[in-house]
Amino acid sequence: MRVAALDCGTNSTRLLILDHDGTVRRRENVITRLGDRVDSSGRLADDAQQRVVDVVRGFARTLRDDGVERARLVGTSAVRQAANGQDFMAQLHEILGFPCDIIEGHEEARLSFLGARGALPEVIVDNTMVFDIGGGSTEFCRLSGNDLLAVSLPVGCVRFEERWAGDLESSRRDVRGQLDSLVMSDARWATHSTTAVGLAGTMATLAHLELGTDDRDPRYPGFRFPATTATTWREILAGESIEQRAAHRGMRAGREGVIVTGLMILEEICARWQVVNLVAGEADILDGVAGELRSN
């Protein structure tokens, strides 16, 4: 059957439609900044909600036009955190007509891992770190023997940009503290990962900046590059205005304001696990959700 997965994230609202044979029919990403001011207010702002509602209405029309038979929308960090998150999800359910669920961080990490590993089985092996730097949280996953370790930390490019008002060193100390706590909580997280797979906007933007191309570049999914690339681009972009960042080929519109913070988070992940090579993965939580819709 034709299925669709929708992700209502802190920074963007996304759609994936899989055709009857499991191939990708449509993949769309709209930056909506649902998480604006959630870290300080504890609520989803009215204007942020409206941006997402407008996009989801368009997605609902697409689902009808494409004859989608099963679909699921998942809400992640911003919706989890917000006091009015459940009410907002009920509103989206009325528009969409399919299940709309707020998922916990470990479930977000698990679904992201399922999607990523399905696309990169030869890369994601025992102890390979898989991470997803989002707007409000970062998910970490890895196989440790027969166990799947999956956790979500409240470390995100939108959250930290607002919390620390562009103070990169304070943000960096915050990230290090949370990563240290994760490793101390379970020794299995301490194992280094020479190669790590990065998902979502920060990694996609970094890959396209390095390639010097837009989202249609066929080399992007699975593109491999040195971990030091994150530092190179963070230093370049940190010294530029928003307008100068936006002018780089490969910079996605709407990400120029949070990309430096996102790259700093990526640097700290690489330093903590001594990552040498990064692999950019396109398949993520959307693919995990859609895959389970097809199999269940």
GUZALO-497454 format. One record per residue: residue number from 0; residue in three letters; x, y, z of N, C-alpha, C, O in turn. Coordinates in steps of 0.1 Angstrom, whole numbers. Example, Ala and Ser with C-alpha at 12.3 -4.5 7.8 and 13.67 -1.06 7.14 Angstrom:
2
R, 0, Ala, 132, -57, 78, 123, -45, 78, 132, -33, 78, 142, -33, 85
R, 1, Ser, 128, -22, 71, 137, -11, 71, 129, 0, 79, 134, 11, 80
***
This chain:
296
R, 0, Met, 8, -12, 0, 0, 0, 0, 9, 13, 0, 21, 12, 3
R, 1, Arg, 3, 24, -4, 10, 36, -4, 9, 42, 10, -2, 44, 15
R, 2, Val, 20, 46, 17, 20, 51, 30, 28, 64, 31, 35, 67, 22
R, 3, Ala, 25, 71, 42, 31, 84, 44, 35, 86, 59, 28, 82, 68
R, 4, Ala, 47, 92, 61, 51, 96, 74, 53, 111, 75, 59, 117, 65
R, 5, Leu, 49, 117, 86, 51, 131, 87, 58, 134, 101, 55, 127, 111
R, 6, Asp, 67, 143, 101, 75, 146, 113, 73, 161, 116, 76, 170, 108
R, 7, Cys, 67, 163, 128, 65, 177, 132, 76, 180, 142, 75, 178, 154
R, 8, Gly, 87, 186, 137, 99, 188, 145, 100, 202, 150, 91, 211, 147
R, 9, Thr, 110, 205, 158, 112, 218, 164, 116, 229, 153, 111, 240, 154
R, 10, Asn, 123, 225, 143, 127, 234, 133, 120, 233, 119, 118, 242, 112
R, 11, Ser, 115, 221, 116, 109, 218, 103, 98, 208, 104, 97, 200, 113
R, 12, Thr, 89, 209, 94, 78, 200, 92, 80, 192, 79, 83, 198, 69
R, 13, Arg, 80, 179, 80, 85, 171, 69, 75, 160, 65, 66, 156, 73
R, 14, Leu, 76, 156, 53, 67, 145, 47, 75, 136, 39, 84, 139, 31
R, 15, Leu, 72, 123, 40, 77, 112, 32, 66, 103, 27, 58, 99, 36
R, 16, Ile, 65, 101, 14, 55, 92, 9, 62, 80, 2, 71, 83, -7
R, 17, Leu, 59, 68, 6, 65, 56, -1, 54, 50, -10, 42, 49, -6
R, 18, Asp, 58, 46, -22, 49, 40, -31, 46, 26, -28, 51, 21, -18
R, 19, His, 38, 20, -36, 33, 6, -32, 45, -4, -31, 44, -14, -24
R, 20, Asp, 56, -1, -39, 67, -10, -38, 78, -6, -28, 88, -12, -28
R, 21, Gly, 75, 4, -20, 84, 9, -10, 94, 19, -15, 102, 24, -7
R, 22, Thr, 94, 23, -28, 102, 34, -32, 97, 47, -28, 85, 49, -26
R, 23, Val, 106, 57, -28, 102, 70, -23, 95, 77, -35, 100, 79, -46
R, 24, Arg, 83, 81, -32, 75, 89, -41, 76, 104, -40, 77, 111, -49
R, 25, Arg, 78, 108, -27, 78, 122, -24, 85, 124, -10, 83, 117, -1
R, 26, Arg, 94, 134, -10, 101, 137, 3, 102, 153, 3, 108, 159, -5
R, 27, Glu, 95, 159, 13, 94, 173, 14, 98, 178, 28, 96, 171, 38
R, 28, Asn, 104, 190, 28, 109, 196, 41, 106, 211, 41, 111, 218, 32
R, 29, Val, 99, 215, 51, 96, 230, 52, 100, 235, 65, 96, 229, 75
R, 30, Ile, 109, 245, 66, 113, 250, 79, 102, 259, 84, 98, 269, 78
R, 31, Thr, 97, 255, 96, 85, 261, 102, 88, 267, 116, 80, 275, 121
R, 32, Arg, 99, 263, 122, 103, 269, 135, 92, 268, 146, 89, 277, 153
R, 33, Leu, 86, 256, 147, 76, 254, 157, 82, 256, 171, 74, 260, 180
R, 34, Gly, 95, 254, 173, 100, 255, 186, 104, 269, 190, 111, 271, 201
R, 35, Asp, 101, 279, 182, 104, 293, 186, 99, 296, 200, 87, 295, 203
R, 36, Arg, 108, 300, 209, 105, 304, 223, 100, 294, 232, 96, 297, 243
R, 37, Val, 99, 281, 228, 94, 270, 237, 103, 269, 249, 98, 266, 260
R, 38, Asp, 116, 270, 246, 126, 268, 257, 124, 277, 269, 126, 274, 280
R, 39, Ser, 120, 290, 266, 118, 300, 276, 103, 300, 281, 101, 303, 293
R, 40, Ser, 93, 298, 272, 79, 299, 276, 73, 286, 280, 63, 287, 288
R, 41, Gly, 78, 275, 275, 71, 262, 278, 59, 260, 270, 51, 250, 273
R, 42, Arg, 56, 268, 260, 44, 267, 252, 47, 269, 237, 57, 276, 234
R, 43, Leu, 39, 263, 229, 40, 266, 215, 34, 279, 212, 22, 281, 215
R, 44, Ala, 41, 288, 205, 36, 301, 202, 25, 300, 191, 25, 291, 183
R, 45, Asp, 16, 310, 192, 4, 309, 182, 9, 311, 168, 5, 303, 159
R, 46, Asp, 19, 320, 165, 24, 322, 152, 31, 309, 147, 30, 306, 135
R, 47, Ala, 39, 303, 156, 46, 290, 152, 36, 279, 149, 38, 272, 139
R, 48, Gln, 26, 278, 157, 16, 268, 154, 9, 270, 140, 7, 261, 133
R, 49, Gln, 6, 283, 137, 0, 286, 125, 8, 282, 113, 3, 277, 102
R, 50, Arg, 21, 284, 114, 30, 281, 103, 30, 266, 100, 29, 261, 89
R, 51, Val, 29, 258, 111, 29, 243, 109, 15, 239, 104, 14, 231, 95
R, 52, Val, 4, 245, 109, -9, 242, 104, -10, 244, 89, -16, 236, 82
R, 53, Asp, -5, 255, 85, -6, 258, 70, 1, 248, 62, -4, 243, 52
R, 54, Val, 13, 243, 67, 21, 233, 59, 13, 220, 60, 13, 213, 50
R, 55, Val, 8, 216, 72, 1, 203, 73, -11, 203, 64, -15, 192, 59
R, 56, Arg, -18, 214, 63, -30, 214, 54, -26, 211, 40, -33, 204, 33
R, 57, Gly, -15, 217, 36, -9, 214, 22, -6, 199, 21, -8, 193, 11
R, 58, Phe, 1, 194, 31, 5, 180, 31, -8, 171, 31, -8, 161, 24
R, 59, Ala, -19, 175, 38, -31, 167, 38, -37, 166, 24, -42, 155, 19
R, 60, Arg, -36, 177, 16, -41, 177, 2, -32, 168, -6, -37, 160, -15
R, 61, Thr, -19, 168, -4, -10, 159, -11, -13, 144, -8, -13, 136, -18
R, 62, Leu, -16, 141, 4, -19, 127, 8, -32, 123, 0, -32, 111, -5
R, 63, Arg, -42, 131, 0, -54, 128, -8, -51, 126, -23, -56, 117, -29
R, 64, Asp, -44, 136, -28, -41, 135, -43, -33, 123, -46, -35, 118, -57
R, 65, Asp, -24, 119, -37, -15, 108, -40, -21, 94, -37, -15, 84, -39
R, 66, Gly, -33, 94, -31, -40, 82, -27, -33, 74, -16, -33, 62, -16
R, 67, Val, -28, 81, -6, -22, 75, 5, -32, 68, 13, -43, 73, 17
R, 68, Glu, -29, 55, 17, -38, 47, 24, -36, 46, 39, -45, 45, 47
R, 69, Arg, -23, 47, 43, -20, 48, 58, -10, 59, 60, -1, 61, 51
R, 70, Ala, -11, 66, 71, -2, 77, 74, -1, 78, 89, -10, 75, 97
R, 71, Arg, 10, 84, 93, 12, 87, 108, 20, 100, 109, 30, 101, 102
R, 72, Leu, 16, 109, 117, 24, 121, 121, 30, 119, 135, 22, 116, 144
R, 73, Val, 43, 122, 136, 49, 121, 150, 54, 135, 153, 59, 143, 145
R, 74, Gly, 51, 139, 166, 56, 152, 171, 68, 149, 181, 67, 139, 188
R, 75, Thr, 78, 157, 180, 90, 154, 187, 93, 165, 198, 84, 169, 205
R, 76, Ser, 106, 169, 199, 110, 177, 210, 102, 188, 214, 98, 189, 226
R, 77, Ala, 99, 198, 205, 91, 210, 209, 77, 206, 214, 73, 212, 224
R, 78, Val, 71, 197, 207, 57, 193, 212, 58, 185, 225, 49, 187, 233
R, 79, Arg, 68, 177, 227, 70, 170, 240, 71, 180, 251, 65, 178, 262
R, 80, Gln, 78, 190, 249, 82, 200, 259, 70, 209, 263, 69, 214, 274
R, 81, Ala, 62, 212, 253, 52, 223, 254, 40, 219, 262, 35, 207, 260
R, 82, Ala, 35, 227, 271, 23, 224, 279, 11, 223, 270, 1, 216, 274
R, 83, Asn, 11, 230, 259, -1, 229, 249, 2, 219, 238, -5, 220, 227
R, 84, Gly, 11, 210, 239, 15, 202, 228, 4, 192, 224, 1, 190, 213
R, 85, Gln, -3, 186, 234, -14, 177, 231, -25, 183, 224, -31, 177, 215
R, 86, Asp, -29, 195, 228, -39, 203, 221, -36, 205, 207, -44, 204, 198
R, 87, Phe, -23, 209, 204, -18, 211, 191, -19, 199, 182, -23, 200, 171
R, 88, Met, -15, 188, 188, -16, 175, 180, -30, 171, 177, -33, 166, 166
R, 89, Ala, -39, 174, 186, -53, 171, 183, -58, 180, 171, -66, 175, 163
R, 90, Gln, -53, 192, 170, -57, 201, 159, -51, 195, 146, -58, 195, 136
R, 91, Leu, -39, 190, 146, -33, 184, 134, -41, 172, 130, -42, 169, 118
R, 92, His, -45, 164, 140, -53, 152, 137, -66, 155, 129, -70, 148, 120
R, 93, Glu, -72, 166, 134, -85, 170, 127, -82, 174, 112, -90, 171, 103
R, 94, Ile, -71, 180, 110, -67, 184, 96, -63, 172, 88, -67, 171, 76
R, 95, Leu, -55, 163, 94, -49, 153, 86, -58, 140, 84, -58, 134, 74
R, 96, Gly, -65, 137, 95, -74, 125, 95, -67, 112, 97, -73, 101, 96
R, 97, Phe, -54, 113, 100, -46, 101, 104, -40, 103, 118, -40, 114, 123
R, 98, Pro, -35, 92, 124, -29, 93, 137, -18, 103, 138, -10, 104, 130
R, 99, Cys, -19, 111, 149, -9, 121, 152, -4, 119, 167, -12, 121, 176
R, 100, Asp, 8, 115, 169, 13, 111, 182, 25, 119, 186, 34, 122, 178
R, 101, Ile, 25, 122, 199, 38, 127, 205, 46, 115, 209, 41, 107, 217
R, 102, Ile, 58, 114, 205, 67, 103, 208, 78, 107, 218, 83, 118, 217
R, 103, Glu, 81, 98, 226, 92, 100, 236, 106, 100, 229, 107, 95, 218
R, 104, Gly, 116, 106, 235, 129, 107, 229, 135, 94, 225, 141, 93, 214
R, 105, His, 134, 84, 234, 140, 71, 230, 134, 64, 218, 140, 58, 210
R, 106, Glu, 120, 67, 217, 113, 62, 205, 117, 69, 192, 118, 63, 182
R, 107, Glu, 119, 82, 194, 124, 90, 183, 138, 85, 178, 140, 84, 166
R, 108, Ala, 146, 82, 188, 160, 77, 184, 159, 63, 177, 166, 60, 168
R, 109, Arg, 150, 54, 182, 148, 41, 177, 143, 42, 162, 149, 35, 154
R, 110, Leu, 133, 50, 160, 128, 51, 146, 138, 57, 137, 139, 53, 125
R, 111, Ser, 146, 67, 142, 156, 73, 133, 167, 62, 129, 171, 61, 118
R, 112, Phe, 170, 54, 139, 180, 43, 136, 175, 33, 126, 182, 29, 117
R, 113, Leu, 162, 29, 127, 156, 20, 118, 157, 25, 104, 160, 18, 94
R, 114, Gly, 153, 38, 102, 154, 44, 89, 167, 45, 83, 170, 42, 72
R, 115, Ala, 177, 49, 92, 191, 51, 87, 197, 38, 84, 204, 37, 73
R, 116, Arg, 195, 28, 92, 202, 15, 89, 196, 8, 77, 203, 1, 70
R, 117, Gly, 183, 10, 75, 177, 4, 63, 183, 9, 50, 184, 2, 40
R, 118, Ala, 188, 22, 50, 194, 28, 38, 209, 26, 38, 215, 25, 27
R, 119, Leu, 216, 24, 49, 230, 23, 50, 235, 11, 58, 242, 12, 67
R, 120, Pro, 230, -1, 54, 233, -13, 62, 248, -17, 62, 253, -22, 72
R, 121, Glu, 255, -13, 52, 269, -16, 51, 278, -7, 59, 289, -9, 62
R, 122, Val, 272, 5, 63, 279, 15, 71, 276, 13, 86, 285, 14, 94
R, 123, Ile, 264, 11, 89, 259, 11, 103, 260, -4, 108, 252, -12, 106
R, 124, Val, 272, -6, 115, 274, -19, 120, 276, -18, 135, 273, -7, 141
R, 125, Asp, 281, -28, 142, 282, -28, 156, 290, -16, 161, 301, -14, 157
R, 126, Asn, 284, -8, 170, 290, 4, 177, 292, 16, 168, 298, 26, 172
R, 127, Thr, 287, 16, 155, 286, 28, 147, 277, 38, 153, 265, 34, 155
R, 128, Met, 281, 50, 156, 272, 60, 162, 263, 66, 151, 268, 69, 140
R, 129, Val, 250, 66, 154, 241, 73, 145, 235, 84, 153, 230, 82, 164
R, 130, Phe, 235, 97, 148, 230, 108, 156, 221, 117, 147, 223, 117, 135
R, 131, Asp, 212, 124, 153, 203, 132, 146, 202, 145, 154, 195, 146, 164
R, 132, Ile, 209, 156, 148, 209, 169, 155, 196, 176, 150, 195, 180, 139
R, 133, Gly, 187, 178, 159, 175, 185, 156, 174, 199, 162, 184, 204, 167
R, 134, Gly, 163, 205, 161, 161, 219, 166, 161, 219, 181, 166, 229, 187
R, 135, Gly, 154, 209, 187, 152, 209, 201, 160, 198, 209, 162, 199, 221
R, 136, Ser, 163, 188, 202, 170, 176, 208, 179, 170, 198, 179, 172, 186
R, 137, Thr, 188, 161, 203, 197, 153, 195, 195, 139, 200, 196, 135, 211
R, 138, Glu, 193, 130, 190, 191, 116, 193, 204, 108, 189, 211, 111, 179
R, 139, Phe, 207, 99, 198, 219, 90, 196, 215, 76, 196, 207, 72, 205
R, 140, Cys, 220, 68, 187, 217, 54, 186, 230, 46, 182, 238, 51, 175
R, 141, Arg, 231, 34, 187, 241, 25, 183, 238, 11, 187, 231, 8, 197
R, 142, Leu, 243, 1, 179, 241, -13, 183, 253, -16, 192, 265, -13, 189
R, 143, Ser, 250, -23, 203, 261, -28, 212, 258, -43, 214, 250, -47, 223
R, 144, Gly, 264, -51, 206, 261, -65, 206, 246, -67, 201, 243, -64, 190
R, 145, Asn, 238, -74, 210, 224, -76, 206, 215, -64, 211, 203, -65, 209
R, 146, Asp, 221, -54, 217, 213, -43, 223, 213, -31, 214, 223, -28, 208
R, 147, Leu, 202, -25, 212, 201, -12, 205, 200, -1, 216, 190, 0, 223
R, 148, Leu, 211, 7, 217, 211, 18, 226, 205, 30, 219, 209, 34, 208
R, 149, Ala, 195, 36, 225, 188, 48, 219, 184, 58, 230, 178, 54, 240
R, 150, Val, 189, 70, 228, 186, 80, 238, 184, 94, 231, 190, 96, 220
R, 151, Ser, 177, 103, 237, 175, 117, 232, 180, 126, 243, 176, 125, 255
R, 152, Leu, 188, 136, 239, 192, 146, 249, 187, 160, 244, 185, 163, 233
R, 153, Pro, 183, 169, 254, 178, 182, 251, 189, 191, 246, 191, 202, 252
R, 154, Val, 195, 187, 235, 206, 195, 228, 201, 198, 214, 201, 188, 206
R, 155, Gly, 198, 210, 210, 194, 213, 197, 198, 226, 192, 200, 235, 200
R, 156, Cys, 199, 228, 179, 204, 241, 174, 195, 253, 177, 199, 264, 179
R, 157, Val, 181, 251, 176, 172, 262, 179, 172, 264, 194, 173, 276, 198
R, 158, Arg, 171, 254, 202, 170, 255, 216, 183, 262, 222, 181, 271, 230
R, 159, Phe, 195, 259, 217, 207, 265, 222, 209, 279, 217, 215, 287, 223
R, 160, Glu, 205, 281, 204, 206, 294, 199, 198, 304, 207, 202, 315, 210
R, 161, Glu, 186, 300, 211, 178, 309, 220, 183, 309, 234, 183, 320, 240
R, 162, Arg, 186, 298, 239, 190, 297, 254, 203, 306, 256, 204, 312, 266
R, 163, Trp, 213, 305, 247, 225, 311, 249, 228, 324, 241, 238, 330, 241
R, 164, Ala, 217, 328, 233, 217, 340, 226, 230, 342, 218, 236, 353, 217
R, 165, Gly, 234, 331, 211, 246, 332, 202, 259, 331, 209, 270, 331, 203
R, 166, Asp, 259, 329, 223, 272, 327, 230, 277, 313, 228, 272, 303, 235
R, 167, Leu, 285, 311, 218, 289, 297, 214, 297, 290, 225, 295, 278, 226
R, 168, Glu, 305, 296, 232, 313, 289, 242, 304, 284, 254, 307, 273, 259
R, 169, Ser, 294, 292, 258, 285, 287, 268, 277, 275, 263, 274, 266, 270
R, 170, Ser, 273, 276, 250, 266, 265, 244, 275, 253, 243, 270, 242, 246
R, 171, Arg, 287, 255, 240, 297, 244, 239, 298, 237, 253, 299, 224, 254
R, 172, Arg, 299, 244, 264, 300, 239, 277, 288, 231, 281, 289, 220, 287
R, 173, Asp, 277, 236, 277, 264, 229, 279, 264, 215, 272, 260, 205, 278
R, 174, Val, 268, 215, 259, 268, 203, 252, 277, 193, 258, 274, 181, 260
R, 175, Arg, 289, 197, 261, 299, 188, 267, 294, 182, 280, 296, 170, 282
R, 176, Gly, 288, 190, 288, 283, 185, 301, 272, 174, 299, 272, 164, 306
R, 177, Gln, 264, 176, 289, 253, 166, 286, 259, 153, 280, 255, 142, 283
R, 178, Leu, 269, 155, 271, 275, 143, 265, 283, 135, 276, 283, 123, 276
R, 179, Asp, 290, 142, 285, 297, 136, 295, 288, 128, 304, 291, 117, 308
R, 180, Ser, 276, 134, 307, 266, 127, 316, 261, 114, 309, 259, 104, 316
R, 181, Leu, 259, 115, 296, 254, 103, 289, 264, 92, 290, 261, 80, 293
R, 182, Val, 277, 95, 288, 288, 84, 288, 289, 79, 302, 291, 67, 304
R, 183, Met, 288, 87, 312, 289, 83, 326, 277, 74, 331, 278, 66, 340
R, 184, Ser, 265, 76, 324, 253, 69, 328, 253, 55, 324, 247, 46, 329
R, 185, Asp, 261, 51, 313, 262, 38, 308, 275, 36, 300, 277, 43, 290
R, 186, Ala, 283, 27, 305, 297, 25, 299, 296, 21, 285, 306, 23, 278
R, 187, Arg, 285, 16, 280, 285, 12, 266, 285, 24, 257, 289, 22, 245
R, 188, Trp, 281, 35, 262, 282, 47, 253, 296, 53, 252, 299, 61, 244
R, 189, Ala, 305, 47, 260, 319, 53, 260, 327, 48, 248, 338, 54, 245
R, 190, Thr, 323, 37, 241, 331, 32, 230, 332, 42, 219, 322, 48, 215
R, 191, His, 344, 44, 214, 346, 53, 203, 340, 48, 190, 338, 36, 188
R, 192, Ser, 338, 57, 181, 332, 54, 168, 339, 61, 157, 337, 73, 155
R, 193, Thr, 348, 55, 150, 357, 61, 140, 348, 67, 129, 351, 78, 124
R, 194, Thr, 338, 60, 125, 328, 65, 115, 315, 67, 122, 310, 58, 129
R, 195, Ala, 308, 79, 120, 295, 81, 125, 286, 86, 114, 290, 93, 105
R, 196, Val, 273, 83, 115, 263, 86, 105, 255, 97, 111, 249, 96, 122
R, 197, Gly, 254, 109, 104, 247, 120, 109, 234, 122, 100, 235, 121, 88
R, 198, Leu, 223, 125, 107, 210, 127, 100, 205, 141, 102, 210, 148, 111
R, 199, Ala, 195, 145, 95, 188, 158, 96, 195, 170, 91, 206, 169, 85
R, 200, Gly, 190, 182, 94, 193, 194, 88, 207, 199, 89, 213, 203, 79
R, 201, Thr, 213, 198, 100, 227, 203, 102, 237, 195, 93, 245, 200, 86
R, 202, Met, 235, 181, 94, 244, 173, 85, 241, 175, 71, 250, 175, 62
R, 203, Ala, 228, 176, 67, 225, 177, 53, 230, 190, 47, 236, 191, 36
R, 204, Thr, 229, 201, 56, 235, 214, 51, 250, 213, 50, 255, 218, 40
R, 205, Leu, 257, 207, 60, 271, 206, 59, 275, 198, 46, 285, 202, 40
R, 206, Ala, 269, 187, 44, 272, 179, 32, 270, 187, 19, 278, 187, 10
R, 207, His, 259, 195, 18, 257, 203, 6, 266, 215, 5, 270, 219, -6
R, 208, Leu, 270, 220, 16, 280, 231, 16, 293, 226, 10, 300, 232, 2
R, 209, Glu, 297, 214, 15, 309, 208, 11, 309, 203, -4, 319, 205, -11
R, 210, Leu, 297, 198, -8, 295, 195, -22, 294, 207, -31, 296, 206, -43
R, 211, Gly, 289, 218, -25, 286, 230, -33, 274, 228, -42, 274, 234, -53
R, 212, Thr, 265, 220, -38, 253, 218, -46, 240, 218, -38, 241, 220, -26
R, 213, Asp, 229, 218, -44, 216, 218, -38, 211, 204, -34, 218, 194, -35
R, 214, Asp, 198, 204, -29, 193, 191, -24, 191, 180, -34, 189, 169, -31
R, 215, Arg, 192, 184, -47, 190, 174, -57, 203, 166, -61, 203, 157, -69
R, 216, Asp, 214, 169, -54, 227, 162, -57, 226, 148, -54, 223, 144, -42
R, 217, Pro, 227, 139, -64, 226, 124, -61, 237, 119, -52, 236, 107, -47
R, 218, Arg, 248, 126, -50, 259, 121, -41, 256, 123, -27, 263, 118, -18
R, 219, Tyr, 245, 131, -23, 243, 134, -9, 240, 122, 0, 247, 121, 10
R, 220, Pro, 230, 114, -3, 228, 103, 7, 240, 93, 7, 244, 88, -4
R, 221, Gly, 247, 92, 18, 258, 84, 19, 271, 91, 16, 282, 85, 16
R, 222, Phe, 271, 104, 14, 283, 112, 12, 292, 111, 24, 288, 114, 35
R, 223, Arg, 305, 108, 22, 314, 106, 33, 325, 118, 32, 330, 121, 22
R, 224, Phe, 328, 123, 44, 338, 134, 45, 344, 135, 58, 339, 129, 68
R, 225, Pro, 356, 141, 60, 363, 142, 73, 355, 149, 83, 348, 159, 80
R, 226, Ala, 356, 145, 96, 349, 151, 107, 354, 166, 108, 346, 174, 113
R, 227, Thr, 366, 168, 105, 372, 182, 106, 364, 192, 97, 366, 204, 99
R, 228, Thr, 357, 187, 87, 349, 196, 79, 339, 205, 87, 337, 216, 83
R, 229, Ala, 334, 199, 98, 325, 207, 106, 331, 219, 112, 325, 230, 112
R, 230, Thr, 344, 218, 117, 351, 229, 122, 354, 239, 111, 353, 251, 114
R, 231, Thr, 358, 235, 100, 362, 244, 89, 350, 253, 85, 351, 265, 84
R, 232, Trp, 338, 247, 83, 327, 254, 80, 321, 263, 91, 316, 274, 89
R, 233, Arg, 322, 258, 104, 318, 266, 115, 326, 278, 116, 320, 289, 119
R, 234, Glu, 339, 277, 114, 348, 289, 115, 344, 299, 103, 344, 311, 106
R, 235, Ile, 342, 294, 91, 338, 303, 80, 325, 310, 83, 324, 322, 82
R, 236, Leu, 315, 303, 87, 301, 308, 88, 300, 317, 100, 293, 327, 100
R, 237, Ala, 308, 314, 111, 307, 322, 123, 312, 336, 121, 308, 346, 128
R, 238, Gly, 321, 338, 111, 326, 352, 108, 318, 359, 97, 322, 370, 93
R, 239, Glu, 306, 354, 94, 298, 360, 83, 285, 365, 88, 280, 360, 99
R, 240, Ser, 279, 374, 81, 265, 378, 84, 255, 368, 80, 259, 358, 72
R, 241, Ile, 243, 369, 84, 232, 360, 80, 231, 360, 65, 229, 350, 59
R, 242, Glu, 232, 372, 59, 230, 373, 45, 242, 366, 37, 239, 360, 27
R, 243, Gln, 254, 367, 42, 265, 361, 36, 264, 345, 37, 267, 338, 28
R, 244, Arg, 259, 341, 49, 257, 326, 50, 247, 321, 40, 249, 311, 34
R, 245, Ala, 236, 329, 39, 225, 324, 30, 230, 324, 16, 224, 316, 8
R, 246, Ala, 240, 331, 12, 245, 332, -2, 253, 319, -6, 256, 317, -18
R, 247, His, 257, 311, 4, 265, 299, 1, 257, 289, -7, 245, 286, -3
R, 248, Arg, 262, 284, -17, 255, 273, -24, 255, 261, -15, 265, 256, -11
R, 249, Gly, 243, 256, -13, 241, 244, -4, 234, 248, 9, 230, 239, 16
R, 250, Met, 234, 261, 12, 227, 266, 24, 212, 266, 22, 207, 273, 14
R, 251, Arg, 205, 258, 30, 191, 257, 29, 184, 270, 35, 188, 274, 46
R, 252, Ala, 175, 276, 28, 168, 288, 33, 162, 286, 46, 155, 276, 48
R, 253, Gly, 165, 294, 56, 159, 293, 69, 168, 287, 79, 166, 287, 91
R, 254, Arg, 180, 281, 75, 189, 274, 84, 201, 283, 87, 209, 279, 96
R, 255, Glu, 203, 294, 80, 215, 302, 82, 216, 308, 96, 227, 311, 101
R, 256, Gly, 205, 309, 103, 205, 315, 117, 209, 305, 127, 213, 309, 138
R, 257, Val, 208, 292, 125, 211, 282, 135, 222, 273, 131, 226, 264, 139
R, 258, Ile, 228, 274, 119, 238, 265, 114, 251, 265, 122, 257, 254, 124
R, 259, Val, 255, 276, 127, 268, 277, 134, 266, 269, 147, 275, 261, 151
R, 260, Thr, 255, 271, 154, 253, 263, 167, 252, 248, 163, 257, 240, 171
R, 261, Gly, 245, 245, 153, 244, 231, 149, 257, 225, 146, 260, 213, 150
R, 262, Leu, 266, 232, 139, 280, 227, 136, 288, 225, 149, 296, 216, 150
R, 263, Met, 286, 235, 158, 293, 233, 171, 289, 221, 178, 297, 213, 184
R, 264, Ile, 276, 218, 178, 271, 205, 184, 278, 193, 177, 282, 184, 184
R, 265, Leu, 278, 194, 164, 284, 183, 157, 299, 182, 160, 304, 170, 162
R, 266, Glu, 306, 193, 162, 320, 192, 166, 322, 185, 179, 331, 176, 181
R, 267, Glu, 313, 188, 189, 314, 182, 202, 311, 167, 202, 317, 159, 209
R, 268, Ile, 302, 163, 193, 299, 149, 191, 311, 141, 186, 315, 131, 191
R, 269, Cys, 317, 147, 176, 329, 141, 170, 341, 140, 180, 348, 130, 180
R, 270, Ala, 342, 151, 188, 353, 151, 198, 351, 140, 209, 360, 133, 213
R, 271, Arg, 338, 139, 213, 335, 130, 224, 338, 115, 220, 343, 107, 228
R, 272, Trp, 334, 111, 208, 336, 98, 203, 347, 96, 194, 348, 85, 187
R, 273, Gln, 356, 105, 192, 368, 105, 184, 364, 100, 170, 371, 92, 164
R, 274, Val, 354, 107, 164, 350, 104, 151, 360, 110, 141, 364, 121, 142
R, 275, Val, 364, 102, 131, 373, 106, 120, 365, 109, 108, 368, 119, 101
R, 276, Asn, 356, 101, 104, 348, 102, 92, 333, 103, 95, 328, 96, 103
R, 277, Leu, 327, 112, 88, 312, 114, 89, 306, 109, 76, 311, 111, 65
R, 278, Val, 294, 103, 77, 286, 99, 66, 272, 106, 67, 266, 105, 78
R, 279, Ala, 268, 113, 57, 255, 120, 57, 244, 110, 53, 244, 105, 42
R, 280, Gly, 234, 108, 62, 223, 99, 59, 211, 107, 56, 207, 116, 64
R, 281, Glu, 204, 104, 46, 191, 110, 43, 179, 103, 49, 170, 110, 55
R, 282, Ala, 179, 90, 50, 169, 82, 56, 169, 84, 71, 180, 83, 77
R, 283, Asp, 158, 87, 77, 158, 89, 92, 145, 85, 98, 139, 75, 94
R, 284, Ile, 140, 93, 107, 128, 89, 115, 116, 88, 105, 108, 79, 108
R, 285, Leu, 115, 96, 95, 104, 94, 85, 104, 80, 79, 94, 74, 78
R, 286, Asp, 116, 76, 75, 117, 63, 69, 114, 51, 79, 108, 41, 76
R, 287, Gly, 118, 54, 92, 115, 44, 102, 100, 43, 104, 94, 32, 105
R, 288, Val, 93, 54, 105, 78, 54, 107, 71, 48, 95, 63, 40, 97
R, 289, Ala, 75, 52, 83, 69, 47, 71, 72, 32, 69, 63, 24, 65
R, 290, Gly, 84, 27, 73, 87, 13, 72, 78, 5, 81, 73, -6, 78
R, 291, Glu, 75, 10, 93, 67, 3, 103, 52, 3, 98, 45, -7, 100
R, 292, Leu, 48, 14, 91, 34, 14, 86, 32, 3, 75, 22, -3, 74
R, 293, Arg, 43, 1, 67, 42, -9, 57, 42, -23, 62, 36, -32, 56
R, 294, Ser, 49, -25, 73, 51, -39, 78, 40, -43, 89, 38, -55, 91
R, 295, Asn, 34, -33, 95, 24, -37, 105, 10, -37, 100, 0, -40, 108
***
